[in-house]
Amino acid sequence: MTTGAFVLSLDFELYWGMRDRRTLDAYGPRILGVRQALPPMLAAFDAHGVKATIATVGLLFFRDKASLRAGLPALRPGYTNTMLSPYHGHIDGIGLDEQHDPYHFGASLVRLIQQHPAHEIAGHTFSHYYCLERGQTEAEFAADLEAAQRAAAAYGITLRSFVFPRNQYNERYLALCQAHGIRAYRGNERSWLYNARNREDESRFRRALRLLDTWLPLSGHNTHAWPVVQDGLPVDVPSSRFLRPWSPRYAMLDGMKLRRITRAMDHAAHRGELFHLWWHPHNFGADLERNMAFLERVLAHYTHLHRNTGLRSLTMTEVAEEARSRHGR
């Protein structure tokens, strides 16, 4: 029987992923906490033989403001809601370099990840681009992808996997992803709770149900059969579960959260399917000790399944390449 796969992906954004949602005064400590969280996360992955796909916003690749400005695309997203765009005033206000502004520059963190070669640095667009928001176009998205690939190339990186910011999966953009070197992308869970929507069309009701899905099996295991390959398109490596960070409000439910994850891992391992867990490094930017303790329990369960069922840890690109090999493509 086909062995299952355990896939981890991290949405690495620093403040570029939160600037339109939370103020720097309110959320800044969690962004700074990424610098304390990333080293033990990488060490834990390595200790358990787990590979991660780290989807990185292109703006993080720059060392200073001058090089960042030089790397900006000429064509930029024309969101109807201009507050969604970092080009409308936000970039003007960032600091000179990573030393003066650790919220917006991530060059040293990219270099840190490269010191752990088992892991894959993937694309998360250049500007944390929202692919379902009104006003933006395919041409603007293509320009954003080009800028992301150029920024990564300065580190000797070619982006092969891709994660849509805010999970705004847009089927119309898949061919553009393929044309710009993307071989795999993270699709959404198959339940209607996770259907891609823009910010305006999202509802509190769906958000509440997704929160409950952390502990109760509202959407099922969300494990997936090996992907079907479509000519001319990147391979869908769909997500299974968001690793919600520790919260004092819900701490008493952590046992249920862990069982929700480990039972789905068991399901994938015994059926030869994929289980894909994801989160943001800034989710570990506070309460690091508690979040790392929880992650260690998940990784220990992977080690148990690897030894007893052959469950493998694969990057998103590795899943896509194996799927293509199976289909002779």
Sequence and secondary structure as in RCSB ss.txt:
>XXXX:A:sequence
MTTGAFVLSLDFELYWGMRDRRTLDAYGPRILGVRQALPPMLAAFDAHGVKATIATVGLLFFRDKASLRAGLPAL
RPGYTNTMLSPYHGHIDGIGLDEQHDPYHFGASLVRLIQQHPAHEIAGHTFSHYYCLERGQTEAEFAADLEAAQR
AAAAYGITLRSFVFPRNQYNERYLALCQAHGIRAYRGNERSWLYNARNREDESRFRRALRLLDTWLPLSGHNTHA
WPVVQDGLPVDVPSSRFLRPWSPRYAMLDGMKLRRITRAMDHAAHRGELFHLWWHPHNFGADLERNMAFLERVLA
HYTHLHRNTGLRSLTMTEVAEEARSRHGR
>XXXX:A:secstr
    EEEEEEEE GGGGTTTTS HHHHHHHHHHHHHHHHHHHHHHHHTT  EEEEE GGGG SBHHHHHHT  SS
    SSGGG TTTTTGGGS SBTTT TTT  HHHHHHHHTSTTSEEEE  SS   TTSTT  HHHHHHHHHHHHH
HHHTTT    EE  GGG   GGGHHHHHHTT  EE    SSGGG    TTT  HHHHHHHHHTTTS SS    B 
     TTS EE    EE     TTTGGGHHHHHHHHHHHHHHHHHHT EEEEEE GGGGSSSHHHHHHHHHHHHH
HHHHHHHHH  EE  HHHHHHHHHHHTT 
